[in-house]
Amino acid sequence: SVESILALFDAHGHQFSPRNLATAAHRVARVGRRQRSLRHDRRMHHLADACLHRVDEFTSQNLANAVWAFATVKFEAPELFDAVADETLPRLGEFNSQELANTAWAYATAGANATIFFEA
């Protein structure tokens, strides 16, 4: 459940690897995509902050999953989206087609600045 994922992150998030952070965000979105309360949950704010602070350690899949997750639950995380954009452009060659599609979809859905996809 969303509650169990966020409770686990709340208790042990400081020990999460970059992959664990992206996976937690992805699972929350898969299970709780229709839960409007997630937009205001302090644990979602903490998860977005944790992703932001480790974004330079994320793989292309982690980057794509993180922005997809926050866009899916309509959680506003502009700093995270900006940081992911900064990480994505120089690493576009690492992204497979699915990761690129999910990342582009996330930026479009979130209304985030997606100029990185047109400057590449």
C-alpha positions in Angstrom: 0.0 0.0 0.0 1.0 3.6 -0.4 0.9 4.0 3.4 3.4 1.1 3.9 5.8 2.4 1.2 5.8 5.9 2.7 6.0 4.6 6.3 9.1 2.6 5.3 10.6 5.6 3.6 9.8 7.8 6.7 11.5 5.3 9.0 14.5 4.3 6.9 14.7 6.8 3.9 18.0 8.1 5.2 19.5 4.7 4.4 17.9 4.4 0.9 20.2 4.2 -2.1 19.4 6.3 -5.2 17.7 3.2 -6.7 15.6 2.7 -3.6 14.5 6.4 -3.7 13.4 6.2 -7.3 11.7 2.8 -6.8 9.8 4.1 -3.7 8.6 7.1 -5.7 7.6 4.8 -8.6 5.8 2.3 -6.4 3.9 5.1 -4.6 2.7 6.4 -8.0 1.8 3.0 -9.3 -0.3 2.2 -6.3 -1.6 5.6 -5.3 -2.0 7.5 -8.6 -5.6 8.5 -7.8 -4.9 9.6 -4.2 -5.2 13.3 -4.1 -3.9 13.4 -0.5 -0.4 12.6 -1.8 0.0 16.1 -3.1 0.1 17.4 0.5 1.7 14.5 2.3 4.9 15.6 4.1 6.5 12.3 3.4 6.1 13.0 -0.4 7.9 16.3 0.2 10.7 14.5 2.0 10.9 11.9 -0.8 11.1 14.6 -3.4 13.8 16.3 -1.4 15.7 13.1 -0.9 15.6 12.4 -4.7 16.7 16.0 -5.4 19.8 15.6 -3.1 20.9 12.4 -4.7 19.9 13.1 -8.3 23.5 13.2 -9.5 23.8 9.6 -8.4 20.7 8.4 -10.3 20.9 6.2 -13.4 18.9 7.1 -16.4 16.2 4.7 -15.3 16.1 6.3 -11.8 15.8 9.8 -13.3 12.9 8.7 -15.6 11.1 6.8 -12.9 11.4 9.7 -10.4 9.9 12.4 -12.6 7.3 9.9 -14.0 6.3 9.1 -10.4 5.9 12.7 -9.2 4.1 13.7 -12.5 1.7 10.7 -12.2 0.5 11.7 -8.7 0.5 15.4 -9.7 3.0 16.3 -7.0 4.7 19.6 -7.7 8.4 19.2 -7.4 9.9 22.0 -9.7 13.4 21.8 -8.1 13.5 18.1 -8.7 12.4 18.5 -12.3 15.0 21.2 -12.9 17.7 19.0 -11.4 16.7 16.0 -13.5 16.7 18.2 -16.6 20.3 19.3 -15.7 21.3 15.7 -15.3 19.5 14.4 -18.4 20.8 16.6 -21.2 24.5 15.6 -20.9 23.5 12.0 -20.4 20.9 11.5 -23.1 22.9 8.8 -24.7 22.4 6.6 -21.6 18.6 6.7 -21.9 16.7 4.0 -23.8 13.6 4.8 -25.7 11.2 4.0 -22.9 13.1 6.1 -20.4 13.1 9.0 -22.9 9.4 8.6 -23.5 8.6 8.4 -19.8 10.7 11.5 -19.0 9.2 13.5 -21.8 5.7 12.5 -20.7 6.5 13.5 -17.1 7.6 16.9 -18.1 4.6 17.5 -20.3 2.2 16.2 -17.7 3.8 18.2 -14.9 3.9 21.3 -17.1 7.6 21.5 -16.3 10.2 23.2 -18.5 11.1 20.6 -21.2 13.3 22.7 -23.4 16.1 20.1 -22.8 14.3 17.8 -25.2 14.4 20.4 -27.9 17.9 21.6 -27.4 19.6 18.2 -27.6 
